[in-house]
Amino acid sequence: MTHVEIKYSDNLTFNTQDIFDDVEGIINQKDASAGVCKSRAYPCSEYKHTHILITISLLTKPHRDEQFTLELSAELEHAIKRHLKQSLYFSLNIEYSGAYYTTNVHQVDGDG
C-alpha cells in the first residue's frame, strides 16, 4: 500500500487533489501492483522559507530497485512541479517499508 504525504508552508497555492491524482497515476503506470495511494496533506502556518516536502512510502519489492526509484523520482518531480506556480524550496523523498511493516484493510461489519 502506497502512502503520499505532502507537508508545505501554507502560503503556497496549489490543488492537493490534482497532485494526489498525478502521483497515484504515475506510480500505477510504472507498477500496476501498487494499488491505491493513501494520500494526506499537511499545510503549516508556522514556517521559515516557503517550501514543500513530498514523501512517498512504498512496500519493498524486488522490482523496485535503484533504477526504478530514480526513474519514479524524476517523473514525480516533473509532474508535481507543474502544479507549483510559486518559487519555493522543493523536497521529494521516496522511502521503502521495513521488514516489520504491517499493512492491510480493517473492516467493521455494518460500517458504510
N, C-alpha and C positions, 0 to 999 in steps of 0.2 A: 504494500500500500504506500503510495507516494503522498508526501506532505509538502505543502508550499507555504512558507511564511514570508510575509513582506512587512518589514519594520521600516518606518520612514518618518522624517520630520513633517509635521502637519502643515507646513507652508507649501508643500507640493500639491499640485492639482493633476490628478490622473484617475482613470476608471479602473479600480482594482479588479472588477469582474472581467473586464476585457483582458487584463494581464493574466488572470487565473485561466481564462479560456485558452489563450495563446500558449501558455506554459503547458497545460494539460494536453493540448493538441500536438505540440512538438514532442513531448515525452512519448505519447502514444504512437506517434508516427515513427519514431526511432525504435520503440519497443512496445509492441502490441500487448505484451503481458503485463504492462504497468498498471492498467486499470484506471479508476478514477483518482483524482488528486484531491485530498482533503486540504482545503486552502483557507488561510486566515490572513488578515491584515491588521497591523497594529500601528496606527498613527500615534506620534509622540508630540506632545505640546511643549515639552522641555527638552531642548537640544542645543548643541553648538555646531554650527555649519549645516547647511542643507544637505541631506543625504538619504540614501535608501540602501537597505540590506535585504537581499532576497536569499532565502535558504531553501534548498530543495533537498529533501530527505528521501532516499530510495532504499529498497531492500538490496542486500548484497546478492548478486547472481553472477555466475561465471562469465556471461557475455557482456557484463557491464564493467569492462576493463578500462585501462587508461585511455585508449583511443576513443572508445565510446564516450567517456566522460569529457574529454577535450572537445569532441565534436558537439556534444549536447550543450556544453557550456557556451561555446561560440554561438550556436543557434539561439539559445535562450537569451544571451546578452543582446544580440542584434534585435530580436523580437521585442524584448522588454523596452529597450531604449527608444523604439519607435513610438512608444506611448508617453515618453517623458519629454515635455516641452520647455523645461527649465534647466538651467545649469545646476549641477549637484555632484556630490561625491557618490559614486556607484560601487556597490559590492555585491557579488554573486558567489554563493557557496553551494557546492554540490557535495552532500555527505551520504555515507552509506551506513546502514544499520550494523550494530554489533552482533555478536554471536547469540546474545541472550535477549534480543529484541522480540517482543510478542506483539502480533497484530492479528486481529480477527474482527468479526462483527458480533456485537452483543445485541440480541433481540429479545424484547419482552412481549409475551403474549398479550394481545389486545391493544398494543401500542400502535397507533396510526398506521 
